[in-house]
Amino acid sequence: MVTRYAVITDAAIELVAEHGMRGLTHRAVDARAALPAGTTSAYYRTRKALIEALVQRLADLDAADLEAGGLPDDDVPAYPRSLPLTETDLDGIAAATGALLDRWLTDGRTRALARYACVLEATHHPELRDILGHGAASRVQARAMLAAAGAADPDRAGDHFVACVDGLLFDRLAGAGALTAPPPGTAASRADLTKAVRALLRAMAV
């Protein structure tokens, strides 16, 4: 069953993706969600509370995506790990990551745009950064993976890997990469993203 929280925050995500943070108002959310006037303000009295709920929704949805299609926990051993991952292991991780990025460029494009808008908003509201810190989970996974791959400094390598992958997504979403890369949602896009991620893994697992 879809909750009122999901209805309100999903409408807020759509508004932010289309119009930026300035387009986010209680009245606009009510209209987008086809709710009676005043509903959103009854649940979230202030704009700050509404933004916090939106950011939490983004964190929840991203966490679900990572669990379903990111770096699978049963394939990536707990950190630290003494036995190395094989080339085949790393190829599989690159393919899974490439597929996830492609999904965020297609079905998840609206959410990705809203996420970047919220990241910028967090520079003025540090409390939002704590919620957006859900990205810490992906860093833990990346550190474990690179430790198992034999990286000399897996903590820094893991952080660098996540930052580079995030930059790759941003480039395809809003940068020059959107003009030169294969169209999102195609086999060519997934292959190209996988190739880029595999190159990152190869460079950092040293």
N, C-alpha and C positions, 0 to 999 in steps of 0.2 A: 504494500500500500504506500502511495506517495504521501509523505507528510507535508504539513503546511510549511515547515522549515525548508524542505526541499523545493517546494513550489516558489517560495519567496526568494530564496538564495539563487536558484537556477535562473529566475527572471532577472535578478540583479547581475548575475554573470553575463547574461546576454547584453544587458544595457551597457555595462562597462566595456565589453568587447567591441560594441558598435560605436559608443560615444565617448569612451574614456571615463575617468572618475567623475568628471563634471556632469555627466549625464545620469549619475546615480542619485535619485531622490525617492522619498517614500511614495510620492504620488506616481512617479514614473513606474516604479515596481508594481504598484497596484494595477496600473493600466496594462502593463506587459503581461502580468499573471492573470488578468481578468478577474481581479478580486474587488470586493466592495471598497470604496474609498475609505481610507483610514485603517485598513487591515494591517498593512506593513508597520505603521507607526504604533499599532497596538502591541505588536510582537517585539519591535525594536524601536524604543522611544527616541533614540538619537541617531543621527547619521553615523556616528562612530560605532554604535552598537550594530548597525546594519552592515557596515564595512567589516567588522570583526566576524559577523556571521557568514558573510560572503567568503572571506578568506578561509574560515574554518571549513566551509563546504568545498572549496578548491583543494584544501589539504586532504580532506576525506576522499574525494574522488581520485586525486593523484595517487594516494596510498593504495586504493583499490586497484588502480591500473598497474602500479608497480608490482603488487602482489600477484596479479593475474598474468602480466606479460612482461615484466621487467627482468631483473636478475633473479631467477628462481632460487629460493632459500635452500631447496634440496640439492641444487647443483653447485651452489657457492658455499664452501665450508666456513665454519665459524673462524673468526680471526683470533689468535694467529693460527697458522697451519704450516706444517713442515713439509708435507708432500706436495709436489708441484702440480699445477693444472697442466694438461696437455694442450698442444696446438688445437686439437679437435674441440676441447672444452672451450677455449677462447673463441674459436670460430662460432660455436653455438651461442655463446654470450653476445658476440657481436651481432649475430643475426637476430637474436631476441631484442636487443637494444635498438637495432635499426628498424625493426617492425614496430616497436613501441613509439619511436620518434615519428614514423610515418603516420601512425594512428593519431598522434597529437597534431599532425599537420592536416588531417582530414576530419574525421569524426570529432576529434578533440580540439579543433582549431579555435573555436570560440572560447573554450576554457583556457587555452594557452595564451591567447591575447589578453584575457582578463587577468591571468596570473602575472604577466609582465607589467600590466598597469598597476596591480597591487604591490608588486615589488618596488616600483618607483614611489608609490604612496608611502611605503614603509620607511623610506628615507626621512620622512617628516613625522612618522608615527612609529617609533621603535617597538611598541607593543605588538604591532602587526608582524614584525620580523620574527617574534617568538612563535607565532602561529605558523608562519611560512617556513619555520625551522623544520617542518616535516621533511624537508630535503635532507636532514641529517641522517635519515634512515638509508637513503641511497648512498650517502658517503660511507656509512658503516659497511654496506654491501660491497662498495667499490674497494675499500681498504682491504677487506677480507679476500676479495678476488685477486687483487694485485699482490697481496702477501703470498697467496697460494701460487701465484705465477712467478714468484721469485724476485719481486721488486726489492731493491735495497732499502728504500724508505717508503713502505706501503701507505703510511698515513698521509704523507704529502702527495704521493702519486695518486692515491684514491681521490683526494680533494681536487687535484688537478684534472683528473679524468672526468669527474662530475662537472666541473666548471667548463671544460672543453665541450662536453656533450651538450650542456645547456646552451653554450654559444652556437653550436651547430644548429640546434633547434631554432634559436632566435634568428640566425642568418637565413634559414629557409623560410621562416615565418614572416619576417619583416625587413630583412636585409637584402643585399645584392644577390644572395643565393636563391632568392625566390624567382629571379629572372633567368638564372643560368642552369639550375638543377632540373632533373627530370620531374615531371608533374607528380605531385603527391598522390598517393593512392594507387600507384602503378608498381609493377614488379621492378621496373628500372629505378624508381625512387627508393624502394626498399634495398635493392642491391647496392645503390650508390651510398646510402646511409650506412649500410653494413660495412662497406669497404672503408669508409671514413672512420668508423668506430674501431674496426680491426687495426687500422694504422695507428690509432691512439693507443690501443692495448699493446701493440708491438713496441711502440716507442717508450711506454711507461713501465713495462714489465722488465726493467733492467736494473 
